């Protein structure tokens, strides 16, 4: 079962999931995570709706509006409603829920439209980690300071041109010398460029990809590396350092200095 079908069926009734969905989640950690997050969010929304009381006097105000139609059309509509007493009886039972839903709206939008990266997008982080372990010798050379090479801006931009990017300023390179710069193929079918510099905890990699396989920023890690994927411009930027490296300062620095020229 693909992720779109799984989400569609799950969102229909998150708290009553059939065996087929449970089996799919059990076989796929990404789907299991979606299931757990959705159930947790559904429980929180239900608790919020049940906990919030409608403002005092709301029912009287609604009755006043219903008793004072301003147009012939509204009079006709009220006549239609009056012929359906069952609907009238149910209406005021739900006015408190309607008021509560105004508060819950932001939560439900977050559940439906901001559910985080897809499993395909998360796979980009795995691809990056595999690539870094293939380049482990070069990364270790920068971390232990045995690589003292410094790339100038023209050489860096010649490499980055392969991925449709360039650095627009040479200033920050004075304090952050690039020790390695070369084209690479992290994600199949997309051209990338891989820069390495020395961070606080060791080597830090900056990888730019000339397309946008990831649409939402997210972080990833394993026992050694800590990384972040950043959608920007016409593609993605990925930063990876040792597990305790603070990548936020580098994210801002490179985001401000990378230009996409695709």
C-alpha positions in Angstrom: 0.0 0.0 0.0 1.5 3.4 -1.0 1.6 6.3 1.4 -1.1 8.4 -0.3 -3.7 5.5 -0.1 -2.6 4.8 3.5 -3.2 8.4 4.5 -6.5 8.7 2.7 -7.9 5.6 4.4 -6.4 6.5 7.8 -7.8 10.1 7.9 -11.3 8.7 7.4 -11.4 7.4 11.0 -8.0 7.4 12.7 -9.2 5.8 15.9 -10.8 2.8 14.2 -8.2 1.4 11.9 -8.9 -1.9 10.0 -6.5 -4.8 9.9 -5.2 -4.1 6.4 -4.0 -0.6 7.5 -2.4 -2.1 10.7 -0.6 -4.7 8.6 0.7 -2.1 6.2 1.9 0.0 9.2 3.5 -3.0 10.8 5.5 -3.7 7.6 6.7 -0.1 7.0 8.2 2.1 9.8 7.3 5.3 7.9 3.6 4.3 7.8 3.7 3.2 11.4 5.0 6.7 12.3 2.2 8.3 10.3 -0.3 6.1 12.1 1.0 7.0 15.6 1.1 10.7 14.9 -2.4 10.7 13.4 -3.9 8.8 16.3 -2.2 11.1 18.8 -3.4 14.2 17.0 -7.0 12.9 16.6 -7.1 12.2 20.4 -5.9 15.8 21.1 -8.4 17.3 18.8 -11.2 15.3 20.4 -10.2 16.3 23.8 -10.0 20.0 22.8 -13.5 19.9 21.3 -15.0 18.2 24.3 -13.2 20.5 26.8 -14.1 23.9 25.5 -17.4 25.4 26.5 -19.3 27.7 24.2 -19.4 31.4 25.3 -22.3 32.4 27.5 -25.3 33.8 25.5 -24.2 32.3 22.2 -27.4 30.3 21.9 -29.6 33.4 22.5 -27.7 35.4 19.9 -28.1 32.6 17.4 -31.9 32.5 18.2 -32.1 36.3 17.7 -30.4 36.0 14.3 -32.8 33.2 13.3 -35.9 35.2 14.5 -34.9 38.3 12.5 -34.4 37.5 8.9 -33.5 40.5 6.7 -34.4 39.3 3.3 -37.2 37.4 1.5 -34.7 34.7 0.7 -33.8 34.3 4.4 -37.5 34.1 5.3 -37.9 31.3 2.7 -34.9 29.4 4.1 -36.2 29.7 7.7 -39.6 28.3 6.5 -37.8 25.3 5.0 -35.9 24.7 8.2 -39.0 25.1 10.4 -40.6 22.2 8.4 -37.8 19.9 9.7 -38.1 19.8 13.5 -35.5 17.1 13.9 -32.8 19.3 12.4 -33.9 22.2 14.7 -33.6 20.0 17.7 -30.1 18.9 16.8 -28.8 22.4 15.9 -28.2 23.8 19.3 -26.7 20.6 20.5 -23.7 21.3 18.3 -23.2 25.0 18.7 -20.7 24.4 21.5 -18.8 22.1 19.2 -18.8 24.7 16.4 -17.2 27.2 18.8 -14.7 24.7 19.9 -13.7 23.8 16.3 -12.6 27.4 15.7 -9.8 26.6 18.2 -9.1 23.2 16.8 -8.9 24.3 13.2 -5.2 25.1 13.3 -4.5 21.6 14.8 -6.5 19.8 12.1 -4.8 21.8 9.3 -1.4 20.8 10.8 -2.5 17.2 10.7 -3.7 17.2 7.1 -1.4 19.7 5.3 1.8 19.8 7.4 2.4 16.1 8.2 6.2 16.3 7.7 8.4 14.8 5.0 7.1 11.8 3.0 9.0 8.5 3.1 10.4 9.3 -0.3 11.7 12.6 1.0 13.2 10.9 4.1 15.0 8.5 1.8 17.2 11.5 0.6 18.7 11.7 4.1 19.6 8.0 3.8 21.1 8.5 0.4 23.3 11.3 1.8 24.5 9.2 4.7 25.5 6.4 2.4 27.4 8.9 0.2 29.2 10.3 3.2 30.4 6.9 4.4 31.7 6.3 0.8 33.7 9.5 1.2 34.7 8.6 4.8 38.5 8.9 4.1 38.2 12.4 2.7 35.9 13.5 5.6 38.4 12.1 8.1 41.3 13.9 6.5 39.5 17.2 7.1 38.5 16.3 10.7 42.0 15.3 11.7 43.5 18.4 9.9 45.7 16.3 7.6 44.0 18.0 4.6 45.3 21.6 4.5 44.1 22.3 0.9 42.1 25.6 0.5 39.8 26.0 -2.5 39.4 29.6 -3.9 36.0 30.9 -5.1 36.7 30.3 -8.8 37.5 26.6 -8.2 34.5 26.2 -5.9 32.1 27.8 -8.4 33.6 25.6 -11.2 32.5 22.6 -9.2 29.2 24.0 -8.1 28.3 24.9 -11.7 27.7 21.2 -12.2 24.7 21.5 -9.9 23.5 24.8 -11.3 24.7 26.8 -8.3 27.4 29.2 -7.2 28.7 31.1 -4.2 28.0 34.8 -4.6 30.5 36.1 -2.0 34.1 35.3 -1.1 34.0 37.1 2.3 32.8 34.3 4.5 35.4 31.9 3.0 38.1 33.7 4.8 36.8 32.4 8.1 35.4 29.1 6.7 38.0 27.7 4.2 36.7 25.0 1.9 39.0 22.0 2.1 37.3 19.9 -0.6 35.0 20.7 -3.5 33.9 18.2 -6.2 30.8 17.2 -8.1 28.9 14.1 -6.9 25.8 12.1 -7.4 24.0 11.8 -4.0 20.5 11.4 -5.4 20.1 9.4 -8.6 19.3 11.5 -11.7 20.2 14.8 -10.0 23.5 16.6 -10.3 25.1 17.6 -7.0 28.2 19.4 -5.6 29.9 18.4 -2.3 31.9 20.9 -0.3 33.7 20.1 2.9 35.0 22.5 5.6 36.2 22.1 9.2 33.5 22.8 11.8 33.7 22.8 15.6 33.3 19.0 16.0 35.0 18.0 12.8 34.3 18.0 9.0 31.0 19.5 7.8 29.6 18.7 4.4 27.5 21.1 2.3 25.8 19.3 -0.6 23.7 21.2 -3.1 21.3 19.2 -5.4 20.1 20.8 -8.6 16.4 19.7 -8.2 13.9 19.6 -5.3 13.4 16.0 -4.2 12.5 17.4 -0.8 9.8 20.1 -0.3 9.9 20.4 3.5 12.9 21.0 5.8 13.8 18.1 8.1 16.7 16.8 10.1 18.2 13.3 10.1 21.0 11.5 11.9 22.6 8.2 12.7 25.1 7.1 15.4 27.8 9.4 13.9 26.3 12.1 11.7 23.8 14.9 12.2 22.2 16.4 9.1 19.5 18.7 7.8 17.9 19.0 4.4 16.9 22.5 3.4 14.6 23.3 0.4 15.9 26.5 -1.2 15.8 28.2 -4.6 15.6 25.7 -7.4 16.9 22.7 -5.4 17.9 21.4 -2.0 20.9 22.1 0.3 22.0 19.4 2.7 24.3 20.1 5.6 25.9 17.2 7.6 28.4 17.3 10.5 29.4 15.1 13.4 26.6 14.2 15.8 27.1 17.2 18.1 27.8 19.8 15.4 25.5 22.9 15.5 24.4 23.2 11.8 22.0 26.2 12.2 24.7 28.8 11.9 26.1 27.2 8.7 22.6 26.8 7.3 22.0 30.5 7.4 25.5 31.4 6.2 25.3 29.2 3.1 21.7 29.9 2.3 22.6 33.6 2.2 25.5 33.0 -0.1 24.3 30.3 -2.6 22.7 31.4 -5.8 20.8 29.0 -8.0 21.6 29.6 -11.7 19.7 26.7 -13.2 
